[in-house]
Amino acid sequence: MPQITVDHTRLISFDREAFARALHEATVEIAAAKPEACKTQFRASDVTAFGYEDPDEGGHAVVHVTLGLLAGRTEEIKARLTEKVLELLREYIDEDDGYVLHASAEVRELDPSYRKFER
């Protein structure tokens, strides 16, 4: 915990390592997570469909960040964290006039059945 996933259109260009580091630092500061518990996975998608647009046109790009946290954070903390995620996306995603960027973020509480192990 936290389990962080970043789903994004492959054509988005950004410094993933620096973004993850900044996001981990923000998660520790805002949500009182432990640094060694922060894990981020990036999943690039080859196809992004937007409305009725032909996906091959590439007029739109999407990035969505999901943060899975153990229960107990207030709604205020969750909102502060998602606002910070959007701020970091603005900072770390290169501007490109070739497409419209749709960025979003959410915090989800991990189910009480959540378990993990390390080797």
Secondary structure as GFF3:
##gff-version 3
##sequence-region A 1 119
A	DSSP	beta_strand	3	9	.	.	.	ID=ss1
A	DSSP	alpha_helix	16	31	.	.	.	ID=ss2
A	DSSP	three_ten_helix	35	37	.	.	.	ID=ss3
A	DSSP	beta_strand	39	45	.	.	.	ID=ss4
A	DSSP	three_ten_helix	55	57	.	.	.	ID=ss5
A	DSSP	beta_strand	60	69	.	.	.	ID=ss6
A	DSSP	alpha_helix	75	92	.	.	.	ID=ss7
A	DSSP	beta_strand	100	109	.	.	.	ID=ss8
###
